[in-house]
Amino acid sequence: RVHVQTGEKTKSTMKGLPDTESDVVDMNQESAPPGSSYWMTAVKLIAASALLLSAACTYKEHHARSTSSYSPIDTARRRLESVGDKVPTYMTSLMDDLKARQKLMDETPANEVKYWFEYTGPLQKYFYRYSKSRGKGDYFEGRDDSGVTSSRFVEEVSGGSDHKEFFNQKSVPESEISAHVRLLENCLAMGSGTRPDTSKGSLWSQWGLGDKKGEAVEDRCRLLIALNTVGAGRGATMLWETAPPLIHGKGPKPWMSEQETAATHLERNLEEIDAMCASGLVAARVQVLVCEPIPGKWTDWMDSKLVNCGGKPSPLEASANDKENPYDGGIDVEERPSPVQVVVVASSSTADSCHDLKSGFMEKRMQDLLIAPPYLTAKDGKTPKKFDPAVKTTHPDLVSSDDHDVYIAMKWSSLVTLRTVNSFLQASADLAAAAASPNNAKPADLEKNADGVTVALTNSPSSPFLVPSFVRVSYVSEENNKVAKWRMHGDFFHPAAWEICKDSYDMTWIPDSLSGSGGVNGLCYSHDDATSMTRKLEKGEACGQWWVYMAEEQMPTKPEVYANEVTAPLIQGGSNYFWMLTERQRQEIVKQKVCAHETGSEADADALLPEKCGHAPQAVIPLGDLESFLINFTPNTALGKKHNQGRNPGYSREKEHEMDRAKVRERKQLKGQEDIEKALFDYTIYPSALFHKDATIKAARARDAMLTKKSDIKEDAIGPQTVKSGYYDVTITKPRQPTWGWCQAISRNGLCTLYADYFRTSNDHRCMESCGMKYNWSPLDSKGP
């Protein structure tokens, strides 16, 4: 999968790098002249040698494992001092981008507003209809700079060009192996301890995941994707009653609107899943959940779209027998394991409930299949006192009964990518590192503010069991009704959430929530000199990262809001239509479910679970990688729909919202503009860029309040007093420097996680704040990172 480039031979001994400020390397400078310090050069060479040797040993160790249980302790610790002293190859294009931004800033007249410099890249076209009279499509031009992976604007699979290039790089320098296998290491650390048989002739080898079918293969991250297909159709016709898209069609494809058929969204998801397997890191299985049996042509079509996962390519020419009844000569079963399994989850008596989008039937079936608590299959409904949560007792013919590392539950209208999986695994490893920290084994000491007053913070998650979760976002569609009204929130190129608002979440700093390479490997509390995270922190700065945690449940519009009331999301504040779990997290939930079932507290879970069965899982999102957890609702029809009364985002502050609306009416600010008033107060359109800004400002203002003395606050003071957000707290007269825009673009595009080896362990500290890793933000008088 990965071809290693051998570097120069260097000495095998190692000494620690100097940690003085004068020895920090400026990443914008050219290479040192020949007359530079001999000792600095020697230390760099020695550090590089140790890293190469350690990475190579770890790489060999990792691929030598097959059926043995994985433990991150088995992986040799990497020595990371050299990371940052030399820019890795995957950072080259980013460094060139920064130089271009700086050049543009320097060459532009001083009196010109420079905010638009951050919106770089080629113009994108959104085709919204086909004009028969002119014989071409109508389109808008713009840029989607949100960082969200959308099926509309991001044609590259895996989450964009950066992720596609990174995960498909064929030749990797030996010093960068740890960065490229981080997804797999996190998956094995958080996944199942039972590894599959990957030897020659095994079931895995029959899937053709190796170079040759039937030969021994390497271990991979085993993904199970449960696909909820209820509501999928073409117009008013159920999807399975139509013909699947042509695979080898000649000529350009006819233009098709986003709402015309669910087949285009299903096809994009299958292409994304196939790209996961093509990376060589993932083995994905898809469990398609349907209410009734579907035609075999759809099963064959889905199988043919997952060639890299073990599917069979579709023939270039249709067989003459395809036009005949396939059952005339009997049924010929192909003895081949397929990556796709179609599961009919309803019977004749429950089919109507299954098709009903308000019933929550399919959401419940999806949870039961993936979680698989043992009481579901027990004859008397009781679970033995001693049971193994890792053992599933569901029917062995179900793919979900096998051991997997990661479980993904999603509706056909949601988009899954390799970027999403990678970010989820890294966030899960970060939370596991925080939980394993010796510093977090005891209750946190109460902090004193600038006036010396002890402050007990109440804005922290109500549950210590934190699971990275997702929020759906939608674009504006030209085919929406009242589209002109909804253009006011931005344009067609920016996604917005509708199930949350500013009041749906709070911010919290989780100490030691940074994991390095090699699985769950805490960077903050390791006493090994190889850990370079501590040397890049300023004096008095904490180690960890900022997290968004959901203080309210997500509130979709009808009919999904009714389904949520019948079948609540598995994770508090999470989504019922896109969620993930690692095997380790699944086992914890199984224990909790069994306890709740045995104590009879399922109906009153909130009252009894914390005391008897532990806390329920709560949804969190890392601030530095926020956009990776925003999932595109691919039909893009969600915006502009009104929520049910009392079931809207921000329900916990309903009275405050009504008071705000009353003030607007009293001041007659929107007199005669009822449409605008309704748009502001009756509908929820929460752009992803505003989500990122609000979350950042919430965290920065919380620290500013702690670090500012009351005596220093002027009577008419507005805004931050001591610390600020370096990116957002700027004015027109003082435009932000290009480095801030560069770092923010890195964060929006998920590169803080993709290039975590560099941003967490190098001596380059410029993007610490944008990546959510700076506790006290920026001093008020600072000009740049």
N, C-alpha and C positions, 0 to 999 in steps of 0.2 A: 504494500500500500504506500509506503513512504521510502523513497530512495535517499540515502544519507550521503551528504557531501562531506568528505573528510577534510578537516581543517589542518592548519600547520601544526607540526609537532612542537610542543612546548614542555617546560619543566613540570614535574608532577608534584612539587611541593606548593604550598599555598600560605600566604599571609593575608591578614585582614586589610582591607582598603582603608586609607585615611578617611576620617569622617569630618574633617574640618571644612569650613565653608569655601576656602580657597581651592579645595580639591574637587569641588562639584563641577562636573563637566557641562559646559554650555553647548546645547545640542545644535545651536545655529552656527557655531564656529567651524572653520575648516579644520582639517587634520593638523596635528601639531607639527612644527618644523623639525628638521633632523636634529637640531641642537637642543631639543627639549629634555626634560629631566630623565635620566636613565632609570631611576628608581620607579618613576610613574609608569614608564613603558614596561619594565620588568613585572611590576605588580599586575598590570593589565594582562600580560601574557600568561602569568601564573594563574590568575583568576579564570581566564578563558580555558586553560588546560583542565583545571578542576571541574569546571562546568561541563566541558565536553565529555570528560571521563565519566562523571556522574550521570549525565543524561543518557550516554550510551549504555551504561550498566542498567539503568532503570528501564530503558527501552527493551533491552534483551530480557530482563527479568519479567517485565509485564507480559510479553508475548510467549513466554515459556509456560505461563499458567493456562490450564484448560479446565479441569473439573474441580480444582481446589478453591476453597473459599477465599475471597479477596479481602485483604486488609491493607489500609493505607500505610501501616507501619512497615509492611514488607518492602515498600518502595524506598530505594535509597534517597536520602535527602539531597536535593540539588543545591549547589552553591551558586547563589544568584548575584554575587557582587559585579560580575562582568556585564550583566544586563543593564544597559544605560550608559556604560562606558563606550559601547559601540552600538550604533543604531541598527536594530534587526532589519532584515530585508523586507519584512512585511510593513515596516514603518516608512519606507523610502518615499512612497507616493504622498503620504501625509506630510512629511517634511518639505517636499516640493510644494505642496499646497500652501503651507505656512509662508514659504518664501514668496509665493505669488501674491498672497494676501498682503504681506508687508510691502511688497513692491507697489501694489495698487494704492495702498494708503500713502506711501511716500510721494508718489507721483501725482496725487490729486490735490488741487488747490485747497488751502487750509479752511476756506470759508464754505466749502461744499459739504453737505450732510453725507455721512458715510455709512449710514445704517445698511443701505442696500448692498454693501460689499459682502455681507454674509450670505446673500442669496446667490450662490454660484451654481454652475452646472448648466447643461443644455436645456433649452425650452422643451416642455412636454406637451403633447397634444391629447386632449380628451375628446374623442368622437362620441357624440351623443345621439346622432340620428343619420340616416342615409337619405339623401335627396335624389329621388328618381328622376326629377326633371333635369338636374345638372349632372347626374351620373357619378356623384362622389359624396363623401361623408362630410357633414358639418362638424366643426370642432372648435374648441377653445384652446388657447395657448397659455401656458403658465408654468410654474415650478412647484412641485410638492417638496418643500424643504422640511416637512414635519419629522422625517426620520421613521415614520410608520411604514411597515411593509404592506403595500397595497397591491391587489391583483390588477388594479386599473393602471397604475403608473410604474410599477416595478416589474419589468419583464423578466429579469434574471431570477432564477430559482435560488433557494437557500437563504433568502432575505436581502438580496441586493448584490451588487458587483463585488463589494469588499468581502462579504462572507463567502460568496461563490468562489472567488479567487483563492481565499485563504484555505478553505476546506478541500479544494481540488488541486492544490499545489503538488506537483509530482516530485520535484526535487527540493528537499528541505535541508538547510544547513544543520549540522549536528547540534549546534548550540541552541537551535530553535525547536527541537523536537518536543520539548516539554510544553511549549505553547500550542503545538498542533495536536497533541494527544490529550490536552486538558479535558475536553469534553468526555472522552472515553474514561479517563481516570476518575472524574467526578461521578460518572454514571456507575462505574464498578464499585466505587466507595459507598454510594447511596443506594445501590441496587441490591439484587438478590445475592446471597452468599453461595447459592448453588449455581455452578457454571455448567453450561451445556457441553456435551461431547462434540468436539470439533474435529475428531480424527477422520481419516479416510473411510468413506463408506457410511458415515453417520448421516442422520437426517439433515443436519446443517450443511454437510457437504453436498447433499442432493439438491439443495436450494440454489447451488451454483454461486455461492458468495465468494469463492476463491478464484484463482486464475483459471483453473480447469474444473469443470463440473465433476463431482465425485472425489476430488482430492481434499486433503486436510485444509481447514480454514482457520483463520485467526479469530479469537474471541472478539465480540462486538457488544455494543450497547443494545440491549433487546427492548424495543419499543412495541407496545400494544396500543393501537389507535382504535377506539370505538367510535364509529361514525353514526350519528343520529340522523336518519334520512326522512323523518316525518315532515310532511309539508313540501318536500321536493317535488317539483313538477314543471311542466311546460305550459304556461298559462293556467287554465283550469284543469288540465289533464295531468294525471299522475305520471311522474317521470318514467316509471318502468313500463308504461303503456306506449311510450314513444321509442324511436330508434336511437341507439347510441351514436355519438359523433363519429364521422369517418376518421380512420387513423392514417390511411395512406391516400387521402383525397388529392386530386391533381388541381393545381392552380391555387389562387388565393382563397381563403375561407370567406364566406359571405359575412357581411357585418351583422352582428347580433347584439341586441341591447342587453344590459345587465339583468333586466327583469324578465327577459323572454323565456329563459329556460335555466333550470338548476344544473344542467349538464355541464355548462361552461365552468361553474364554480367547483363541481365535483372533479372535473378534469384537471383544473389547476392544482387542487389539493393532491391528487394522485401524482402529478408531476413533481410536486414538492417532496412527497414521501419517497418517490423514486430517487430524487437527488440526495436524500439522506443516506440511502443505501449505497449510492454511487460514491459517496465520500470515503467509504471503507471503514467508517467508525460505527455505523448503525445497522442493525438488522430489524426492519420494521414489519409488523404484521397488522393487517387491517381487518377489523371485525365490523362488517356492515350490518346495522340493525334495521330490520324492516318489519312491517306489520303483517305482510302476506308474502308468500313465495313470489319471486321475481323471475322473469325469463332468463334462460341460460346465456343469451347473447350479451346481456348486461354483465353477468359474472365473467364471461370470457373477455369482454372489453376492459373491465377493471383489472383483470389479471394481466392483460397485455400491456397495460400502462405502467406496470411495476416490474419491468424486466430486470433491473438491477437488484431488486429484492427477491428474485427467484421466479418471476412470472414468465410466461411463454410469449415471445414476440408474435404479433399478429401477422399472418401471411400477407405477402404483397398482393396476391391475387385471390379473389374469392373463389371458393370451390363450387363446382357445379351442384354439389349436394346441398349447398346452403339454401337453395331455393326450394328444396323438397322438405317434406316433413321429417325431422330428425329422428322421430320415434317409430317410423315405419319398419325399420330393420332392427328394432330393439335399441337398448341404451348401451353405448360403448363408454365405459368409465375409464378415464385416463389416470393411471397410477402415478401421480406426480403431486408432491406437496405444493400447495399454492399459497402465496402471501395474502390472499383474500379469502375470508370466510363470511358467508352470508348467514345471518342468524335471524330466524323468524321468532320474534319475542312475544307474539300474541297468539291466542287460539281463536276459534270461530266465535266464542262467546265474548272475548275481550277485544276483538278487532276494531269495533267502533270506538272504544275508549282509546285505543292506540292511535288511531287517526286524528283524534280530537286534540288540537294543540293546547287546549285549556286544561286538559285532564292531568298533566304531569306524569302520564303513564310511562312514556319512553324515558324520561329523565330518571324515574325510579328504577327501571330495568337497567339503565346504563350504570347507575351506582351499584346495583346488586351484582352485576357481572364483573365489574372491575374490582370492587372491594371484596366480594365473596366471603361474607362472614359465615362461620360454620353453622349457625342456627338456621340458615335458609334451607339446608338439606337434611337437617336432623329430623328423625321420624316424629319425635314428640315436641320438636321446636326448642329443645334445651341443649345447651352446649356443655360438654364435660368440664369439670373443674380445671383439669389440666389439658390444655390444648395448645397447639403450636400455630400462631397466627400466620406463619409462613406457608403452612399447608392449606391448600384450597380443596374443598370437598364438592365443588360444583362438578357437573358432568365432564368426564375426561375428554369427550369429543369437542368440547369448546376450547378454542385457542386461548381464551382468557383463563383457563384452568392451569395452563403451563406457567412456569416461572418466567417472570419478566423483570426488567430493571426500572422501566418508566412506563406509566399508564397515562394515556391522553384520551380524554372524553371531549367530544366536540360535535357541534351541529354542522350539517352540510354547508351552511352559510358562513361559517368561520374559516379563516385561513391559517393553516399551520405551516411553519417553515423550520429549517434547521437552526436559524438564528434564534427562534423562540425556544427550541429545545435546549440549545447551548446556554442561553441566558437563564432559563429555569434551573438547570443543573448547577450552574455557578452560584446562583442565589441560594439554592438549597444547601450547597456545600458551605457557603458563608454563614448561614444560620446554624448549621451543625458545628462549625468551628467556634461560633460564639457560645453555643450550649456546652461545648467541651472545655471552654476556657476556665482555668483555675480562678481567674479573677471574677468570674460570674457565678462561682459556686456558692457565694454568700450574698446576702442582700446588699444592694448598692448603697454606698454612703450618701447621705443627703448632702446636696451641694449648697454652698453659700453664695449669695449674689454679691455684687460689687459693694453693697452697703454692709456686708457681713451677716445678713439675715439668712437663716437656714430655710431653704425652699423645698417643699415636698412636691415633686412634679406629678400631676395627675394626667397629663397627656401622654400616656403610654398604653400599649395594647392591653386589653382586659385578659388575654390568654397568653401564657408563655409558649404555647404550641403554635408556632408561626409557619405558614406555608405560602410560598410565592404564588400569587394569583394574578388574574387577568381581567381586563376591562375591554369591552368591544367598542369600536369606533366606526363611524360611517362617513362617507363623503356625501356632498350634495349631488343629487341626480337631476338632470334636466327633465326626467320623466316624472318627478315628484309633482303632486299638485301644490299649488301656491308657491311655486319655485322662486318667483321674484321676491317674495317676502323673506325667504330663507337665505337669499344671497347676502343679506345684510351681515351675516355672521362671518363672512370672509369671501371665499371664492370656491370654485369647484375643486381646488387642488389642496384643500386642507381638511383633514379628518377631524371629527368631533364626537365626543361621547354623549350619550343621552340617558344613560342609566345611573350616572353619578353627577355631582356638582361640587362646588367648592366646599360645601359643608359636609360632604360624605366621608371625608377622611381627615386624619391628623398626621403629624410628623413625629418621629421618634429617632433618637440616636441609639444604636445598639453597639455597645463596646465590643471590640475584638471580632466583629463580624466580617472578617476578611480571611479567605482561604487561599493558599498558594497552590502550586502544582503538586502532583502526587496524591490527589484525592482530597480528603478533609485534612488540611494541613494549616493550622492557625498561624498566620503571619504576625499577629500582634503580640502573642505571649510566648513565642518561641525564644529560648535563650541562646539558640545557636547563632554564632557570629555570621552565618551565611544569610540570615534573614536581613534584608536591607530595608524593610518597611520602616523600622524604627529610626534609621539614620536620616530619612527624608522628612521626618516630622519636626516641626518647629518646637522650640522650648515651651513646655506646658500644653502641647497639643495632644489630644487623645487619638487612639487608634481604633478605627471602626468605620462605619458608614451610616448615612442617613437613610431612613426607610419611610415610605408611605404606608400607613396601616388604615384599613377601612373601618371607620367608626359607625357606618350604617350599612344596611344590606343594599345591594344594587337593585334598582327599581326599573325594570323594563316596561315597555308599553304593552297593551293587550295584543294578542292573547297570552303572551309569555308571562305576564305578571300573575295571571291566575294559576298557571302551571307551577310557578314558584311557591304559591301559597299551599298547594297540594304536596309538592315535593320540594322541600327547602334545599338550597345549595349545600353541598357537602362541607364547604368551608365558609365560615361566617364572613360576610362581606365579599365572598367570591362569586363567580359566575356559574350558572347552571349550564351554560352553552359553550364553554371552553374552560377546562380545568386539567391540571396535571398533578400526578403524585409519583414520587419515587417508591420503590418497594419498602424502604425503611419507613416512610411516612404512612404507607398503606397499612403496614403491620400495626402501627400505633393506633390508627383509626379503627382497625378490626378489634383490638383490645377494648377500646372505648365503646364500640357498638355492642360487643358481647356483654359488657358490664351493664350498659343501659338496658339491654334486652332482658337480662336476668333479673335486674332490680325493678323492671317494669316502669322505667323512667323515660322511655322513648317519647311518650306524649308530653312530658313535662321536663324536657331535657335541660332547659336553662336553669331550672331550680335545683335539680339533683345531680347533674353531671359533675360540676366542680368539686362537690363534697365527696361523692362516692366513686366517680369514674374518671376524674381528672378534667382538665379544661378542654373545651372543643377547639378544633383548629381555627386559626384566625388568618385572614388574608393580609399579606404585605407585598410591597413592591419596592425594589431598590431605586432610590432617586436617581442615581447615576446611570441607570439603564432603563429608565421609565418607558421609553417608546417601544422597547422590545416586548413589553407586556401589554401593549395596546393592540388588540386583534381586529383586523379588518373584517367588518360585516360586509361580505362581498356583493350582495345585491344593492347595497347603498341606498336603501329606501327608508331608513330608520328616522332620519331627521325630519322635523316638521310634524311629528305625531304627538298628540296631546296625551299626557298621563291621566290615569284615573284619579279622581278626587281622593286625597289622603294616601295615594300610593305613588308619590313623586319623589325624586331625589331631594335631599335636604329636609325630609319629613321631621327630623329631630329639632329643627328650628323653624317650624311652620309659623309660629306666632311672630317671630322676628321678620319673616318675609312679608306677612300681612301688614305689619307696621311700616315697613319700607314702602310698600305699595300705597299705603294711606298717605304717607308723607309726599310722595310724588304727585298724588292727586291734589293735596292741599296746596302745594306750590304751583300747581297747574303747569308743570314742566312738560307734560305730554298732552296738553289740551288740544282736542280735535285730532289726536293721533292714536286712536284706539288700537289700530293694528300693531303699532310699535309697542304699546303697553302690553298687549297680549303676548307679543313675541318675547318680551323681557321677563314676564312673570308667569305666563301660563305654559310655556314650552321650555324644554331643557335642551340647549345646544352648547356643549362645553368643549371648545376646541382643544386639541392635544397640546398645542403650544401654551395655551392659557393654563392648562393642567400643570405643566412643568413649571411655569412661572409661579403660580399660586403656591405649589408645594415648596418651591425653593424659598419664596418670601416668608412663608409660615415658619420654616426652620430657621432662617436667618434672623427673623424678628424675635424668635424665642431666645436665641443666644444673645441678641442685642439687649433684650430686657434683663438678662442675667448679668451682663457685663457692664451695665451702665448705672452709675450712682444717681439717685434721685436728685441730689443737689446739683448735678451737672446738666439736668434737663431744663432747657429754657421754657418759659411759659407758653410761647407760641411755636414751639418746636414741632416739626413735622418730619416723619421719616426716621431712618436709623440714626443713632447717636454715637455708637462705639464701633460696631462691626456692620458690614453690609454684604450683599451679594455682589460680587465683582462684575457679574454679567448683567444683571437686571437693574441694579441701582445706578443708572447713568442718566444723563440729560442730553438734550439736543446740543447744548453748548459744549459739552464734554463727551464726545462720542467715545465709545469703548475701543480699546486697542485691538488690532487684528488677532492677537493671540487669544483673546476672550472668545471671539467668534469662531476661531479654529477649534478651541477646546469644546465649545458648546455643540458644534457640528459633530465632533467625535462622540460626545455623549448621546446626542439625538440618534445617531446611526448605530448605536450599540457597540461601538468600538472600545469603550472602557472595559467591557467584558470580553470581547473577542481578542483584544490585545492585552489581557489582564497581566500577563507576565511582565510586560513593559511598564504599564501604568502603575502597577502595585509595587514592583520590586526594583525598578531602575532609580537612578538619582535625578530623574527629570520630574520635578514637582509642579510643573506649570498647570497641569489639568487636574490637580487634586480636588479642587473645589467643584469643577464641572462634573467630575466623576463621583461626587457625593461623599468624598472621603475626608473633608476638612471640617472639623467640629466647630471651630470658631470663625469660619468664613474669612472675610478680608477686612483688615483695618480700614477705618473710614477714609484715611488719607492715601490709601494705596492706589496706584495708577494701573497696575497690570500684574498678571501672575508671574 
